[in-house]
Amino acid sequence: PDGTLPARAGNAVERDADPTAHAELLAIRKAARQRKNWRLEGCVLVVTLEPCAMCAAAIVHARLAGVVFGAADEAAGAVVSRAEYLDGPVSRRSVWYMGGVRSEACAALLRRCFQARR
């Protein structure tokens, strides 16, 4: 809310052998610890890839104000691609979102990242 960056994280699923170690969840956890409050009201999550259902649920539960994402995730995106979790009947609170921000640059970054891991 004050313009500071309370947390930063990257995907650690493979590194940690943890299926829940998505960048969104790690950033939410770090921000909550830094703020000493699980309610991240007024905060906005900025991510490279559209959040999946698990991350979208965490976004709602953490009471984030909004989400900005770059590339759509046609396979598992739960904001606009495969589901509309943040504004569907499943979500108990409204979370605004903006997708497609620098989408081509984000998609290229993700391709390079996953090519390097394979």
C-alpha positions in Angstrom: 0.0 0.0 0.0 2.9 2.4 0.6 4.7 1.6 -2.6 7.3 -0.6 -1.1 8.2 -4.1 -2.3 7.5 -6.3 0.8 8.6 -9.6 -0.9 10.1 -11.2 -3.9 10.1 -14.8 -4.9 10.6 -17.2 -7.8 9.3 -20.7 -8.5 11.0 -23.3 -6.3 8.9 -26.4 -7.1 11.8 -28.4 -8.5 14.5 -27.0 -6.2 12.5 -27.7 -3.1 10.6 -30.8 -4.4 7.5 -29.0 -3.2 4.4 -28.8 -5.5 3.2 -25.8 -3.5 6.4 -23.7 -4.0 5.0 -21.5 -6.7 6.4 -18.0 -6.9 3.0 -16.5 -5.9 2.7 -18.6 -2.7 6.3 -17.9 -1.7 5.9 -14.2 -2.2 2.7 -14.2 -0.2 4.3 -16.0 2.6 7.3 -13.7 2.7 5.1 -10.6 2.6 2.9 -11.8 5.4 6.0 -12.6 7.6 7.6 -9.2 6.7 4.3 -7.4 7.6 3.6 -9.7 10.5 0.1 -10.0 9.3 -1.5 -12.6 6.9 -3.9 -10.0 5.7 -2.2 -8.3 2.8 -5.0 -5.8 2.2 -4.0 -3.0 -0.2 -1.1 -5.1 -1.6 -0.8 -6.0 -5.3 0.9 -9.2 -6.5 2.9 -8.8 -9.8 3.8 -12.1 -11.5 5.2 -13.2 -14.9 2.6 -15.9 -15.5 -1.2 -16.0 -14.9 -1.8 -17.7 -11.5 -3.1 -21.2 -11.3 -6.1 -22.3 -9.1 -4.0 -22.9 -6.0 -2.3 -19.5 -6.3 -5.6 -17.8 -7.1 -7.2 -19.2 -3.9 -4.2 -18.0 -1.9 -4.5 -14.6 -3.4 -8.1 -14.4 -2.3 -7.4 -15.8 1.2 -4.5 -13.4 1.7 -6.9 -10.6 0.9 -4.7 -9.1 -1.7 -6.2 -6.1 -3.5 -5.1 -7.1 -6.9 -2.9 -9.1 -9.3 -1.0 -8.0 -12.3 0.3 -10.7 -14.6 2.2 -10.9 -17.9 1.7 -14.1 -19.9 -1.6 -16.0 -20.0 -1.3 -19.7 -18.9 -3.5 -21.6 -21.4 -2.8 -24.8 -19.6 -3.5 -23.9 -16.0 -4.4 -20.3 -15.7 -7.2 -19.6 -13.2 -7.7 -15.9 -13.7 -8.8 -15.7 -17.4 -7.5 -18.8 -19.3 -9.0 -22.0 -17.9 -11.1 -20.5 -15.1 -12.2 -17.1 -13.8 -11.5 -17.7 -10.1 -10.9 -14.1 -9.0 -14.3 -13.0 -10.2 -16.3 -16.2 -10.3 -18.8 -17.5 -7.8 -16.1 -19.6 -6.1 -14.2 -16.5 -4.8 -15.7 -15.0 -1.7 -14.2 -11.6 -2.2 -13.4 -9.5 -5.3 -9.8 -9.2 -6.4 -9.0 -6.9 -9.4 -6.6 -8.1 -12.0 -4.8 -6.9 -15.1 -3.4 -9.4 -17.5 -1.2 -9.2 -20.6 1.2 -6.7 -19.1 4.4 -7.1 -21.2 3.0 -10.5 -22.2 5.5 -11.2 -25.0 8.5 -10.4 -22.9 7.1 -12.5 -20.0 6.4 -15.4 -22.3 10.0 -15.2 -23.7 11.5 -15.1 -20.2 9.5 -18.1 -19.1 10.5 -20.1 -22.3 14.2 -19.3 -21.6 13.8 -20.3 -18.0 12.2 -23.6 -18.6 14.6 -24.5 -21.5 17.5 -23.9 -19.2 16.0 -26.3 -16.6 15.3 -29.1 -19.2 
